[in-house]
Amino acid sequence: MEGKIFKTTNEFALYIEEIVLEKRISHMDAVLMYWEQNFIDPEDIAGLINKNLKQKIELNMIEANYLPKKGTLDIWTGLRHIGII
């Protein structure tokens, strides 16, 4: 894992995905592992995280109850509310 340089955010996201699958850890843990082993500044890591990876990290954090679950609207409740059913 040490010393790998990425040309694009997509390359970094794919690399993190490989770590997640190989080690069976969360995306956040994989990013932190990469950061610690390569002595990278957190500001530099932020520039490597693309939208897709960010969403996966956010989902990991929600599942671990570190972030609140996003509210969802039940379609049937919504339809009843506006008088369709």
N, C-alpha and C positions, 0 to 999 in steps of 0.2 A: 504494500500500500504506500510505501514511502517514495517520495521524489517524483511522482507522476505529475506531469504538467498538462493542462487541458487547454485546447485552443478555443473551445466553445462551451457554453453552458450546457448544451445537450450532451457533450462528451462527459462532462462532470456528472450530470444526472444519470446517465447510463452506468457510469462507474459506481455511483452510490447504489443504484438498483442491484448491481452484481453483488455488492457487499451485503445488502439486505437479504438477498436470496441465499447467499453462501453461509452467512453467519446467523441467519434467522433473527435479525434485530430490526428495530424501527429505523425509518429513514433519518430521523433526528439523531439517533445513536450512531448511525453510520457516518453522518456528517461530522459529528463531534469526534468520532474515532479518527477520521481522516485529519481533522483540524489538529488534534493533539499529537498525532504521530508525525505530522509534517511541520509543526511549529509555525502554523500560519496564523496571521492576524485575523480576528473575527470579521473585520471590515472587508478583508480580501475574500473570505468565504462567501459573504453576502453577495458579492458580485458574480459568484459562480452558480448561484441557485436560480434556476429558471422557474417560470410560472407553474409548470407541472410538478416539479419537485417541491415547490413551496406548498402546493395543495396537498401533496402526500404527507408532508411534515405536519401541516395543519390537521389533517385527518388523524394522524397518529396521536397528536396532542389532545384532540377531542376524545378519542377512544380511551386515552389514559386519564381522562377527566382533568387535564391541565387547562383546557379551554372549555367554555360553555358550549353545549350543543346548540346548533343553529335551529331556530324554530321552523317547522314545516307546517303547511296548511293541508289538512286532509281535504281532498277534492270534494268528497260528499258533504262535508260540513260547509265548505265554501259555497257549493251549489244550493244547499238548503238556506244558507244565510241570504243569498241574493234572490231567493224565491223561485228557482228553476225546478226544484223537486220538493 
